[in-house]
Amino acid sequence: MDSASIMMWGVLFGSIGIGYFVYGKRQRAVVPLCTGIALCVFPYFMTSVTMLLIVGVILVAIPYFIRL
């Protein structure tokens, strides 16, 4: 069950990351671009569902609070 949850959440955060990446590339915005890359890559390094959710929610919220 744990690995299925990690895979599901990883796909969800990865798809959000692709959206951020495309938006950042088209708008030439650095924060969404880097956040999108991080959201696509970080699920590969997480072994706990709890840590995956915490880091994922923080990364998803970064572009809303940091505007450059």
All heavy atoms as TSV, in Angstrom:
chain	resi	resn	atom	element	x	y	z
A	1	MET	N	N	0.825	-1.198	0.000
A	1	MET	CA	C	0.000	0.000	0.000
A	1	MET	C	C	0.864	1.256	0.000
A	1	MET	O	O	0.535	2.239	-0.613
A	1	MET	CB	C	-0.927	-0.046	1.223
A	1	MET	CG	C	-1.816	1.138	1.348
A	1	MET	SD	S	-3.010	1.147	0.002
A	1	MET	CE	C	-3.934	2.572	0.422
A	2	ASP	N	N	1.971	1.194	0.706
A	2	ASP	CA	C	2.831	2.365	0.819
A	2	ASP	C	C	3.442	2.742	-0.528
A	2	ASP	O	O	3.474	3.916	-0.880
A	2	ASP	CB	C	3.923	2.101	1.847
A	2	ASP	CG	C	4.665	3.361	2.234
A	2	ASP	OD1	O	4.002	4.383	2.442
A	2	ASP	OD2	O	5.900	3.304	2.330
A	3	SER	N	N	3.901	1.776	-1.282
A	3	SER	CA	C	4.521	2.082	-2.572
A	3	SER	C	C	3.490	2.572	-3.583
A	3	SER	O	O	3.799	3.415	-4.421
A	3	SER	CB	C	5.264	0.872	-3.115
A	3	SER	OG	O	4.354	-0.178	-3.385
A	4	ALA	N	N	2.260	2.063	-3.498
A	4	ALA	CA	C	1.203	2.541	-4.396
A	4	ALA	C	C	0.849	3.990	-4.081
A	4	ALA	O	O	0.612	4.795	-4.989
A	4	ALA	CB	C	-0.035	1.661	-4.276
A	5	SER	N	N	0.841	4.338	-2.809
A	5	SER	CA	C	0.560	5.717	-2.412
A	5	SER	C	C	1.671	6.659	-2.867
A	5	SER	O	O	1.394	7.760	-3.340
A	5	SER	CB	C	0.403	5.816	-0.893
A	5	SER	OG	O	-0.682	5.050	-0.459
A	6	ILE	N	N	2.901	6.223	-2.703
A	6	ILE	CA	C	4.030	7.042	-3.150
A	6	ILE	C	C	3.960	7.266	-4.650
A	6	ILE	O	O	4.184	8.373	-5.136
A	6	ILE	CB	C	5.367	6.398	-2.732
A	6	ILE	CG1	C	5.556	6.506	-1.224
A	6	ILE	CG2	C	6.539	7.046	-3.446
A	6	ILE	CD1	C	6.783	5.820	-0.693
A	7	MET	N	N	3.613	6.221	-5.398
A	7	MET	CA	C	3.520	6.352	-6.847
A	7	MET	C	C	2.389	7.307	-7.240
A	7	MET	O	O	2.561	8.163	-8.109
A	7	MET	CB	C	3.305	4.996	-7.509
A	7	MET	CG	C	3.417	5.059	-9.010
A	7	MET	SD	S	3.158	3.515	-9.899
A	7	MET	CE	C	3.789	2.277	-8.853
A	8	MET	N	N	1.235	7.185	-6.585
A	8	MET	CA	C	0.100	8.042	-6.905
A	8	MET	C	C	0.413	9.511	-6.606
A	8	MET	O	O	0.172	10.387	-7.429
A	8	MET	CB	C	-1.133	7.612	-6.113
A	8	MET	CG	C	-2.357	8.446	-6.426
A	8	MET	SD	S	-3.693	8.178	-5.268
A	8	MET	CE	C	-3.040	8.927	-3.793
A	9	TRP	N	N	0.942	9.767	-5.426
A	9	TRP	CA	C	1.280	11.147	-5.068
A	9	TRP	C	C	2.409	11.675	-5.947
A	9	TRP	O	O	2.438	12.860	-6.289
A	9	TRP	CB	C	1.662	11.249	-3.594
A	9	TRP	CG	C	0.479	11.171	-2.690
A	9	TRP	CD1	C	0.154	10.153	-1.864
A	9	TRP	CD2	C	-0.555	12.157	-2.532
A	9	TRP	NE1	N	-1.016	10.440	-1.210
A	9	TRP	CE2	C	-1.464	11.655	-1.590
A	9	TRP	CE3	C	-0.783	13.404	-3.099
A	9	TRP	CZ2	C	-2.590	12.364	-1.197
A	9	TRP	CZ3	C	-1.908	14.116	-2.713
A	9	TRP	CH2	C	-2.796	13.598	-1.775
A	10	GLY	N	N	3.361	10.818	-6.308
A	10	GLY	CA	C	4.442	11.230	-7.194
A	10	GLY	C	C	3.937	11.644	-8.566
A	10	GLY	O	O	4.407	12.632	-9.142
A	11	VAL	N	N	2.981	10.898	-9.093
A	11	VAL	CA	C	2.394	11.259	-10.390
A	11	VAL	C	C	1.637	12.579	-10.282
A	11	VAL	O	O	1.726	13.432	-11.171
A	11	VAL	CB	C	1.477	10.122	-10.902
A	11	VAL	CG1	C	0.626	10.578	-12.072
A	11	VAL	CG2	C	2.299	8.914	-11.278
A	12	LEU	N	N	0.899	12.771	-9.196
A	12	LEU	CA	C	0.154	14.013	-9.007
A	12	LEU	C	C	1.099	15.212	-8.923
A	12	LEU	O	O	0.908	16.214	-9.627
A	12	LEU	CB	C	-0.702	13.940	-7.747
A	12	LEU	CG	C	-1.471	15.206	-7.419
A	12	LEU	CD1	C	-2.588	15.420	-8.438
A	12	LEU	CD2	C	-2.017	15.152	-6.022
A	13	PHE	N	N	2.118	15.122	-8.082
A	13	PHE	CA	C	3.064	16.231	-7.952
A	13	PHE	C	C	3.878	16.427	-9.229
A	13	PHE	O	O	4.226	17.556	-9.576
A	13	PHE	CB	C	3.983	16.031	-6.749
A	13	PHE	CG	C	3.294	16.241	-5.428
A	13	PHE	CD1	C	3.386	15.295	-4.428
A	13	PHE	CD2	C	2.557	17.382	-5.177
A	13	PHE	CE1	C	2.757	15.473	-3.209
A	13	PHE	CE2	C	1.928	17.576	-3.961
A	13	PHE	CZ	C	2.021	16.616	-2.976
A	14	GLY	N	N	4.176	15.358	-9.925
A	14	GLY	CA	C	4.885	15.473	-11.198
A	14	GLY	C	C	4.066	16.199	-12.251
A	14	GLY	O	O	4.584	17.014	-13.014
A	15	SER	N	N	2.761	15.923	-12.294
A	15	SER	CA	C	1.909	16.614	-13.271
A	15	SER	C	C	1.744	18.084	-12.928
A	15	SER	O	O	1.717	18.947	-13.820
A	15	SER	CB	C	0.552	15.927	-13.378
A	15	SER	OG	O	-0.124	15.975	-12.146
A	16	ILE	N	N	1.665	18.401	-11.647
A	16	ILE	CA	C	1.637	19.811	-11.242
A	16	ILE	C	C	2.962	20.465	-11.612
A	16	ILE	O	O	2.999	21.613	-12.070
A	16	ILE	CB	C	1.350	19.942	-9.734
A	16	ILE	CG1	C	-0.062	19.460	-9.430
A	16	ILE	CG2	C	1.530	21.384	-9.260
A	16	ILE	CD1	C	-0.362	19.322	-7.957
A	17	GLY	N	N	4.064	19.743	-11.444
A	17	GLY	CA	C	5.385	20.250	-11.803
A	17	GLY	C	C	5.519	20.529	-13.286
A	17	GLY	O	O	6.129	21.523	-13.684
A	18	ILE	N	N	4.942	19.683	-14.113
A	18	ILE	CA	C	4.979	19.931	-15.555
A	18	ILE	C	C	4.222	21.206	-15.884
A	18	ILE	O	O	4.657	22.012	-16.708
A	18	ILE	CB	C	4.409	18.722	-16.328
A	18	ILE	CG1	C	5.374	17.550	-16.229
A	18	ILE	CG2	C	4.150	19.067	-17.786
A	18	ILE	CD1	C	4.828	16.251	-16.764
A	19	GLY	N	N	3.079	21.409	-15.222
A	19	GLY	CA	C	2.322	22.646	-15.429
A	19	GLY	C	C	3.105	23.874	-15.025
A	19	GLY	O	O	3.130	24.880	-15.750
A	20	TYR	N	N	3.754	23.822	-13.870
A	20	TYR	CA	C	4.591	24.940	-13.429
A	20	TYR	C	C	5.752	25.173	-14.388
A	20	TYR	O	O	6.109	26.313	-14.679
A	20	TYR	CB	C	5.142	24.694	-12.026
A	20	TYR	CG	C	4.237	25.089	-10.897
A	20	TYR	CD1	C	4.384	24.514	-9.632
A	20	TYR	CD2	C	3.242	26.036	-11.054
A	20	TYR	CE1	C	3.578	24.864	-8.582
A	20	TYR	CE2	C	2.429	26.394	-10.005
A	20	TYR	CZ	C	2.597	25.808	-8.773
A	20	TYR	OH	O	1.797	26.162	-7.738
A	21	PHE	N	N	6.356	24.083	-14.849
A	21	PHE	CA	C	7.489	24.199	-15.755
A	21	PHE	C	C	7.090	24.881	-17.062
A	21	PHE	O	O	7.772	25.797	-17.531
A	21	PHE	CB	C	8.085	22.818	-16.037
A	21	PHE	CG	C	9.222	22.841	-17.007
A	21	PHE	CD1	C	10.476	23.248	-16.603
A	21	PHE	CD2	C	9.040	22.459	-18.327
A	21	PHE	CE1	C	11.536	23.267	-17.497
A	21	PHE	CE2	C	10.083	22.475	-19.226
A	21	PHE	CZ	C	11.339	22.879	-18.807
A	22	VAL	N	N	5.976	24.444	-17.644
A	22	VAL	CA	C	5.513	25.041	-18.907
A	22	VAL	C	C	5.154	26.504	-18.707
A	22	VAL	O	O	5.505	27.362	-19.521
A	22	VAL	CB	C	4.323	24.234	-19.472
A	22	VAL	CG1	C	3.664	24.959	-20.632
A	22	VAL	CG2	C	4.779	22.856	-19.895
A	23	TYR	N	N	4.465	26.810	-17.608
A	23	TYR	CA	C	4.112	28.202	-17.314
A	23	TYR	C	C	5.360	29.054	-17.134
A	23	TYR	O	O	5.458	30.160	-17.683
A	23	TYR	CB	C	3.244	28.272	-16.057
A	23	TYR	CG	C	2.968	29.681	-15.603
A	23	TYR	CD1	C	2.014	30.453	-16.249
A	23	TYR	CD2	C	3.669	30.238	-14.535
A	23	TYR	CE1	C	1.764	31.751	-15.843
A	23	TYR	CE2	C	3.429	31.528	-14.126
A	23	TYR	CZ	C	2.475	32.282	-14.776
A	23	TYR	OH	O	2.232	33.567	-14.377
A	24	GLY	N	N	6.328	28.557	-16.360
A	24	GLY	CA	C	7.552	29.311	-16.119
A	24	GLY	C	C	8.363	29.526	-17.380
A	24	GLY	O	O	8.966	30.582	-17.574
A	25	LYS	N	N	8.363	28.546	-18.259
A	25	LYS	CA	C	9.120	28.681	-19.501
A	25	LYS	C	C	8.468	29.696	-20.435
A	25	LYS	O	O	9.147	30.517	-21.048
A	25	LYS	CB	C	9.227	27.318	-20.182
A	25	LYS	CG	C	10.166	27.301	-21.341
A	25	LYS	CD	C	10.408	25.885	-21.826
A	25	LYS	CE	C	11.373	25.930	-22.981
A	25	LYS	NZ	N	11.681	24.602	-23.475
A	26	ARG	N	N	7.145	29.648	-20.547
A	26	ARG	CA	C	6.447	30.580	-21.448
A	26	ARG	C	C	6.451	32.007	-20.922
A	26	ARG	O	O	6.531	32.954	-21.705
A	26	ARG	CB	C	5.012	30.123	-21.665
A	26	ARG	CG	C	4.935	28.897	-22.517
A	26	ARG	CD	C	3.535	28.570	-22.894
A	26	ARG	NE	N	3.519	27.347	-23.685
A	26	ARG	CZ	C	2.435	26.796	-24.138
A	26	ARG	NH1	N	1.260	27.331	-23.879
A	26	ARG	NH2	N	2.502	25.690	-24.839
A	27	GLN	N	N	6.350	32.172	-19.614
A	27	GLN	CA	C	6.316	33.509	-19.027
A	27	GLN	C	C	7.714	34.027	-18.664
A	27	GLN	O	O	7.845	35.149	-18.184
A	27	GLN	CB	C	5.446	33.515	-17.765
A	27	GLN	CG	C	4.006	33.167	-18.017
A	27	GLN	CD	C	3.305	34.187	-18.876
A	27	GLN	OE1	O	3.536	35.386	-18.738
A	27	GLN	NE2	N	2.472	33.715	-19.783
A	28	ARG	N	N	8.702	33.188	-18.862
A	28	ARG	CA	C	10.088	33.505	-18.483
A	28	ARG	C	C	10.185	33.897	-17.004
A	28	ARG	O	O	10.851	34.862	-16.636
A	28	ARG	CB	C	10.655	34.609	-19.362
A	28	ARG	CG	C	10.810	34.147	-20.790
A	28	ARG	CD	C	11.505	35.159	-21.637
A	28	ARG	NE	N	11.595	34.625	-22.997
A	28	ARG	CZ	C	11.604	35.386	-24.059
A	28	ARG	NH1	N	11.541	36.685	-23.930
A	28	ARG	NH2	N	11.687	34.849	-25.238
A	29	ALA	N	N	9.498	33.104	-16.186
A	29	ALA	CA	C	9.500	33.295	-14.734
A	29	ALA	C	C	10.362	32.200	-14.107
A	29	ALA	O	O	10.138	31.012	-14.333
A	29	ALA	CB	C	8.080	33.237	-14.190
A	30	VAL	N	N	11.333	32.622	-13.323
A	30	VAL	CA	C	12.322	31.697	-12.783
A	30	VAL	C	C	11.736	30.814	-11.684
A	30	VAL	O	O	12.001	29.605	-11.648
A	30	VAL	CB	C	13.541	32.478	-12.242
A	30	VAL	CG1	C	14.541	31.558	-11.594
A	30	VAL	CG2	C	14.186	33.267	-13.354
A	31	VAL	N	N	10.936	31.381	-10.787
A	31	VAL	CA	C	10.435	30.620	-9.639
A	31	VAL	C	C	9.541	29.462	-10.074
A	31	VAL	O	O	9.762	28.319	-9.648
A	31	VAL	CB	C	9.728	31.550	-8.628
A	31	VAL	CG1	C	9.095	30.757	-7.507
A	31	VAL	CG2	C	10.710	32.564	-8.068
A	32	PRO	N	N	8.522	29.675	-10.919
A	32	PRO	CA	C	7.724	28.515	-11.343
A	32	PRO	C	C	8.519	27.496	-12.159
A	32	PRO	O	O	8.264	26.290	-12.063
A	32	PRO	CB	C	6.608	29.114	-12.197
A	32	PRO	CG	C	6.547	30.537	-11.833
A	32	PRO	CD	C	7.929	30.908	-11.405
A	33	LEU	N	N	9.476	27.955	-12.935
A	33	LEU	CA	C	10.300	27.053	-13.730
A	33	LEU	C	C	11.101	26.121	-12.820
A	33	LEU	O	O	11.080	24.900	-12.984
A	33	LEU	CB	C	11.240	27.851	-14.631
A	33	LEU	CG	C	12.143	27.042	-15.549
A	33	LEU	CD1	C	11.333	26.463	-16.700
A	33	LEU	CD2	C	13.257	27.907	-16.080
A	34	CYS	N	N	11.793	26.679	-11.850
A	34	CYS	CA	C	12.606	25.871	-10.935
A	34	CYS	C	C	11.737	24.994	-10.032
A	34	CYS	O	O	12.087	23.850	-9.746
A	34	CYS	CB	C	13.489	26.777	-10.087
A	34	CYS	SG	S	14.750	27.628	-11.048
A	35	THR	N	N	10.590	25.530	-9.602
A	35	THR	CA	C	9.678	24.744	-8.784
A	35	THR	C	C	9.119	23.567	-9.577
A	35	THR	O	O	8.960	22.466	-9.046
A	35	THR	CB	C	8.534	25.624	-8.261
A	35	THR	OG1	O	9.084	26.732	-7.552
A	35	THR	CG2	C	7.627	24.851	-7.339
A	36	GLY	N	N	8.828	23.789	-10.854
A	36	GLY	CA	C	8.335	22.713	-11.696
A	36	GLY	C	C	9.352	21.600	-11.862
A	36	GLY	O	O	9.011	20.412	-11.796
A	37	ILE	N	N	10.599	21.967	-12.049
A	37	ILE	CA	C	11.660	20.961	-12.151
A	37	ILE	C	C	11.786	20.193	-10.840
A	37	ILE	O	O	11.900	18.962	-10.836
A	37	ILE	CB	C	12.996	21.622	-12.545
A	37	ILE	CG1	C	12.907	22.178	-13.965
A	37	ILE	CG2	C	14.155	20.632	-12.422
A	37	ILE	CD1	C	14.075	23.051	-14.357
A	38	ALA	N	N	11.748	20.914	-9.729
A	38	ALA	CA	C	11.860	20.260	-8.419
A	38	ALA	C	C	10.684	19.315	-8.166
A	38	ALA	O	O	10.869	18.212	-7.638
A	38	ALA	CB	C	11.933	21.313	-7.322
A	39	LEU	N	N	9.462	19.730	-8.554
A	39	LEU	CA	C	8.300	18.874	-8.357
A	39	LEU	C	C	8.359	17.618	-9.214
A	39	LEU	O	O	7.819	16.581	-8.835
A	39	LEU	CB	C	7.013	19.652	-8.661
A	39	LEU	CG	C	6.494	20.538	-7.537
A	39	LEU	CD1	C	5.418	21.479	-8.062
A	39	LEU	CD2	C	5.962	19.705	-6.403
A	40	CYS	N	N	8.991	17.686	-10.356
A	40	CYS	CA	C	9.118	16.505	-11.211
A	40	CYS	C	C	10.187	15.544	-10.710
A	40	CYS	O	O	10.084	14.336	-10.938
A	40	CYS	CB	C	9.455	16.924	-12.638
A	40	CYS	SG	S	8.102	17.736	-13.484
A	41	VAL	N	N	11.181	16.047	-10.001
A	41	VAL	CA	C	12.323	15.223	-9.616
A	41	VAL	C	C	12.232	14.691	-8.182
A	41	VAL	O	O	12.619	13.551	-7.925
A	41	VAL	CB	C	13.630	16.030	-9.800
A	41	VAL	CG1	C	14.822	15.305	-9.227
A	41	VAL	CG2	C	13.842	16.344	-11.266
A	42	PHE	N	N	11.687	15.467	-7.257
A	42	PHE	CA	C	11.790	15.091	-5.849
A	42	PHE	C	C	11.082	13.793	-5.471
A	42	PHE	O	O	11.539	13.116	-4.541
A	42	PHE	CB	C	11.336	16.250	-4.937
A	42	PHE	CG	C	9.889	16.208	-4.546
A	42	PHE	CD1	C	9.503	15.629	-3.355
A	42	PHE	CD2	C	8.917	16.733	-5.371
A	42	PHE	CE1	C	8.171	15.580	-2.990
A	42	PHE	CE2	C	7.600	16.701	-5.017
A	42	PHE	CZ	C	7.216	16.122	-3.827
A	43	PRO	N	N	9.987	13.349	-6.117
A	43	PRO	CA	C	9.375	12.084	-5.681
A	43	PRO	C	C	10.291	10.864	-5.824
A	43	PRO	O	O	10.097	9.874	-5.128
A	43	PRO	CB	C	8.151	11.929	-6.601
A	43	PRO	CG	C	7.800	13.309	-7.002
A	43	PRO	CD	C	9.121	14.020	-7.107
A	44	TYR	N	N	11.289	10.947	-6.684
A	44	TYR	CA	C	12.220	9.827	-6.839
A	44	TYR	C	C	13.082	9.607	-5.595
A	44	TYR	O	O	13.632	8.525	-5.404
A	44	TYR	CB	C	13.140	10.044	-8.041
A	44	TYR	CG	C	12.421	9.983	-9.361
A	44	TYR	CD1	C	12.193	11.126	-10.097
A	44	TYR	CD2	C	11.954	8.771	-9.852
A	44	TYR	CE1	C	11.529	11.077	-11.315
A	44	TYR	CE2	C	11.295	8.702	-11.065
A	44	TYR	CZ	C	11.082	9.866	-11.786
A	44	TYR	OH	O	10.408	9.808	-12.986
A	45	PHE	N	N	13.225	10.622	-4.761
A	45	PHE	CA	C	14.109	10.544	-3.611
A	45	PHE	C	C	13.372	10.362	-2.290
A	45	PHE	O	O	14.005	10.275	-1.248
A	45	PHE	CB	C	14.991	11.798	-3.538
A	45	PHE	CG	C	15.819	11.988	-4.773
A	45	PHE	CD1	C	15.506	12.972	-5.697
A	45	PHE	CD2	C	16.902	11.161	-5.023
A	45	PHE	CE1	C	16.266	13.150	-6.842
A	45	PHE	CE2	C	17.666	11.331	-6.165
A	45	PHE	CZ	C	17.348	12.323	-7.083
A	46	MET	N	N	12.045	10.315	-2.311
A	46	MET	CA	C	11.263	10.189	-1.092
A	46	MET	C	C	10.914	8.723	-0.831
A	46	MET	O	O	10.505	8.003	-1.738
A	46	MET	CB	C	9.962	10.992	-1.190
A	46	MET	CG	C	10.168	12.475	-1.265
A	46	MET	SD	S	10.822	13.072	0.292
A	46	MET	CE	C	11.812	14.421	-0.279
A	47	THR	N	N	11.061	8.300	0.424
A	47	THR	CA	C	10.731	6.925	0.787
A	47	THR	C	C	9.517	6.854	1.702
A	47	THR	O	O	8.999	5.778	1.946
A	47	THR	CB	C	11.923	6.259	1.490
A	47	THR	OG1	O	12.276	7.031	2.635
A	47	THR	CG2	C	13.109	6.147	0.549
A	48	SER	N	N	9.058	7.999	2.193
A	48	SER	CA	C	7.927	8.045	3.105
A	48	SER	C	C	6.806	8.875	2.489
A	48	SER	O	O	7.061	9.938	1.911
A	48	SER	CB	C	8.366	8.671	4.432
A	48	SER	OG	O	7.256	9.003	5.208
A	49	VAL	N	N	5.586	8.407	2.623
A	49	VAL	CA	C	4.440	9.143	2.084
A	49	VAL	C	C	4.277	10.474	2.804
A	49	VAL	O	O	3.981	11.498	2.186
A	49	VAL	CB	C	3.151	8.301	2.206
A	49	VAL	CG1	C	1.942	9.074	1.724
A	49	VAL	CG2	C	3.280	7.017	1.440
A	50	THR	N	N	4.509	10.480	4.094
A	50	THR	CA	C	4.370	11.705	4.879
A	50	THR	C	C	5.353	12.775	4.413
A	50	THR	O	O	4.959	13.925	4.203
A	50	THR	CB	C	4.595	11.408	6.374
A	50	THR	OG1	O	3.744	10.337	6.764
A	50	THR	CG2	C	4.297	12.631	7.215
A	51	MET	N	N	6.595	12.403	4.238
A	51	MET	CA	C	7.593	13.369	3.773
A	51	MET	C	C	7.294	13.815	2.345
A	51	MET	O	O	7.493	14.976	1.998
A	51	MET	CB	C	8.998	12.777	3.856
A	51	MET	CG	C	9.544	12.692	5.256
A	51	MET	SD	S	9.563	14.281	6.107
A	51	MET	CE	C	10.664	15.203	5.085
A	52	LEU	N	N	6.810	12.904	1.517
A	52	LEU	CA	C	6.442	13.242	0.145
A	52	LEU	C	C	5.353	14.305	0.143
A	52	LEU	O	O	5.432	15.283	-0.610
A	52	LEU	CB	C	5.976	11.987	-0.592
A	52	LEU	CG	C	5.553	12.172	-2.038
A	52	LEU	CD1	C	6.784	12.265	-2.916
A	52	LEU	CD2	C	4.687	11.037	-2.491
A	53	LEU	N	N	4.351	14.147	0.987
A	53	LEU	CA	C	3.261	15.124	1.057
A	53	LEU	C	C	3.721	16.465	1.606
A	53	LEU	O	O	3.346	17.524	1.083
A	53	LEU	CB	C	2.114	14.573	1.913
A	53	LEU	CG	C	1.320	13.447	1.278
A	53	LEU	CD1	C	0.330	12.881	2.272
A	53	LEU	CD2	C	0.614	13.930	0.043
A	54	ILE	N	N	4.533	16.445	2.636
A	54	ILE	CA	C	5.015	17.698	3.236
A	54	ILE	C	C	5.857	18.487	2.241
A	54	ILE	O	O	5.615	19.675	2.009
A	54	ILE	CB	C	5.808	17.405	4.530
A	54	ILE	CG1	C	4.865	16.889	5.615
A	54	ILE	CG2	C	6.550	18.655	5.011
A	54	ILE	CD1	C	5.571	16.356	6.841
A	55	VAL	N	N	6.827	17.835	1.631
A	55	VAL	CA	C	7.700	18.516	0.675
A	55	VAL	C	C	6.914	18.943	-0.558
A	55	VAL	O	O	7.097	20.052	-1.079
A	55	VAL	CB	C	8.898	17.612	0.291
A	55	VAL	CG1	C	9.712	18.240	-0.817
A	55	VAL	CG2	C	9.759	17.343	1.504
A	56	GLY	N	N	6.000	18.101	-1.017
A	56	GLY	CA	C	5.194	18.432	-2.192
A	56	GLY	C	C	4.307	19.643	-1.981
A	56	GLY	O	O	4.231	20.525	-2.835
A	57	VAL	N	N	3.644	19.713	-0.841
A	57	VAL	CA	C	2.776	20.861	-0.558
A	57	VAL	C	C	3.598	22.140	-0.422
A	57	VAL	O	O	3.192	23.201	-0.912
A	57	VAL	CB	C	1.935	20.594	0.715
A	57	VAL	CG1	C	1.249	21.845	1.207
A	57	VAL	CG2	C	0.925	19.505	0.440
A	58	ILE	N	N	4.755	22.044	0.193
A	58	ILE	CA	C	5.622	23.230	0.312
A	58	ILE	C	C	6.074	23.696	-1.067
A	58	ILE	O	O	6.040	24.899	-1.372
A	58	ILE	CB	C	6.835	22.921	1.226
A	58	ILE	CG1	C	6.370	22.775	2.674
A	58	ILE	CG2	C	7.892	24.015	1.112
A	58	ILE	CD1	C	7.430	22.265	3.620
A	59	LEU	N	N	6.476	22.768	-1.919
A	59	LEU	CA	C	6.923	23.150	-3.257
A	59	LEU	C	C	5.780	23.723	-4.100
A	59	LEU	O	O	5.990	24.654	-4.878
A	59	LEU	CB	C	7.553	21.955	-3.980
A	59	LEU	CG	C	8.954	21.572	-3.538
A	59	LEU	CD1	C	9.389	20.278	-4.213
A	59	LEU	CD2	C	9.938	22.677	-3.837
A	60	VAL	N	N	4.580	23.179	-3.962
A	60	VAL	CA	C	3.443	23.692	-4.714
A	60	VAL	C	C	3.111	25.121	-4.272
A	60	VAL	O	O	2.717	25.961	-5.075
A	60	VAL	CB	C	2.220	22.761	-4.554
A	60	VAL	CG1	C	0.952	23.417	-5.050
A	60	VAL	CG2	C	2.447	21.468	-5.307
A	61	ALA	N	N	3.308	25.426	-2.984
A	61	ALA	CA	C	2.954	26.743	-2.464
A	61	ALA	C	C	4.015	27.815	-2.732
A	61	ALA	O	O	3.702	29.007	-2.653
A	61	ALA	CB	C	2.718	26.642	-0.957
A	62	ILE	N	N	5.223	27.428	-3.050
A	62	ILE	CA	C	6.305	28.412	-3.231
A	62	ILE	C	C	5.986	29.481	-4.274
A	62	ILE	O	O	6.158	30.674	-4.000
A	62	ILE	CB	C	7.644	27.703	-3.548
A	62	ILE	CG1	C	8.184	27.066	-2.274
A	62	ILE	CG2	C	8.673	28.663	-4.131
A	62	ILE	CD1	C	9.437	26.245	-2.482
A	63	PRO	N	N	5.496	29.161	-5.471
A	63	PRO	CA	C	5.232	30.220	-6.458
A	63	PRO	C	C	4.149	31.223	-6.037
A	63	PRO	O	O	4.115	32.344	-6.522
A	63	PRO	CB	C	4.798	29.469	-7.717
A	63	PRO	CG	C	5.397	28.134	-7.578
A	63	PRO	CD	C	5.379	27.846	-6.112
A	64	TYR	N	N	3.269	30.819	-5.137
A	64	TYR	CA	C	2.240	31.739	-4.662
A	64	TYR	C	C	2.802	32.784	-3.706
A	64	TYR	O	O	2.252	33.874	-3.593
A	64	TYR	CB	C	1.115	30.985	-3.974
A	64	TYR	CG	C	0.310	30.141	-4.923
A	64	TYR	CD1	C	0.299	28.756	-4.813
A	64	TYR	CD2	C	-0.426	30.723	-5.959
A	64	TYR	CE1	C	-0.416	27.981	-5.687
A	64	TYR	CE2	C	-1.149	29.956	-6.828
A	64	TYR	CZ	C	-1.151	28.595	-6.694
A	64	TYR	OH	O	-1.868	27.822	-7.561
A	65	PHE	N	N	3.855	32.435	-2.997
A	65	PHE	CA	C	4.411	33.343	-2.000
A	65	PHE	C	C	5.661	34.081	-2.453
A	65	PHE	O	O	5.980	35.140	-1.917
A	65	PHE	CB	C	4.717	32.578	-0.707
A	65	PHE	CG	C	3.493	32.027	-0.047
A	65	PHE	CD1	C	3.272	30.670	-0.001
A	65	PHE	CD2	C	2.539	32.877	0.486
A	65	PHE	CE1	C	2.128	30.155	0.598
A	65	PHE	CE2	C	1.399	32.391	1.073
A	65	PHE	CZ	C	1.184	31.021	1.139
A	66	ILE	N	N	6.393	33.547	-3.421
A	66	ILE	CA	C	7.621	34.183	-3.900
A	66	ILE	C	C	7.384	34.642	-5.337
A	66	ILE	O	O	7.180	33.843	-6.228
A	66	ILE	CB	C	8.816	33.217	-3.847
A	66	ILE	CG1	C	9.074	32.790	-2.401
A	66	ILE	CG2	C	10.056	33.878	-4.449
A	66	ILE	CD1	C	10.168	31.768	-2.282
A	67	ARG	N	N	7.422	35.923	-5.529
A	67	ARG	CA	C	7.250	36.503	-6.865
A	67	ARG	C	C	8.508	37.280	-7.219
A	67	ARG	O	O	8.873	38.231	-6.546
A	67	ARG	CB	C	6.066	37.456	-6.890
A	67	ARG	CG	C	4.797	36.857	-6.382
A	67	ARG	CD	C	3.866	36.615	-7.495
A	67	ARG	NE	N	2.612	36.115	-6.929
A	67	ARG	CZ	C	1.860	35.262	-7.551
A	67	ARG	NH1	N	2.206	34.833	-8.735
A	67	ARG	NH2	N	0.757	34.824	-7.019
A	68	LEU	N	N	9.186	36.870	-8.275
A	68	LEU	CA	C	10.387	37.585	-8.731
A	68	LEU	C	C	10.170	38.139	-10.115
A	68	LEU	O	O	9.510	37.655	-10.934
A	68	LEU	CB	C	11.593	36.659	-8.753
A	68	LEU	CG	C	12.057	36.140	-7.401
A	68	LEU	CD1	C	13.252	35.216	-7.578
A	68	LEU	CD2	C	12.428	37.258	-6.470
